[in-house]
């Protein structure tokens, strides 16, 4: 929610420079949403990796 508040304030300021605030908000919010999805993908991949490595019996793990 804080991110949306900052985004709204930023877009409001750009409205003074003769840019359409709605278009600016849509573009910026899409970037934020894509970053959120990428972060979720990374966290899911990390979690799956941790779970799968924990499922390997200790004696069968490769030590580096």
Secondary structure in CASP SS format (residue, H / E / C, confidence):
PFRMAT SS
TARGET T0000
AUTHOR 0000-0000-0000
METHOD secondary structure of the structure
MODEL  1
X C 1.00
X H 1.00
X H 1.00
X H 1.00
X H 1.00
X H 1.00
X H 1.00
X H 1.00
X H 1.00
X H 1.00
X H 1.00
X H 1.00
X H 1.00
X H 1.00
X H 1.00
X H 1.00
X H 1.00
X C 1.00
X C 1.00
X C 1.00
X H 1.00
X H 1.00
X H 1.00
X H 1.00
X H 1.00
X H 1.00
X H 1.00
X H 1.00
X H 1.00
X H 1.00
X H 1.00
X H 1.00
X H 1.00
X H 1.00
X H 1.00
X H 1.00
X H 1.00
X H 1.00
X H 1.00
X H 1.00
X H 1.00
X H 1.00
X H 1.00
X H 1.00
X H 1.00
X H 1.00
X H 1.00
X H 1.00
X H 1.00
X H 1.00
X H 1.00
X H 1.00
X H 1.00
X H 1.00
X H 1.00
X C 1.00
X C 1.00
X H 1.00
X H 1.00
X H 1.00
X C 1.00
X C 1.00
X C 1.00
X C 1.00
END
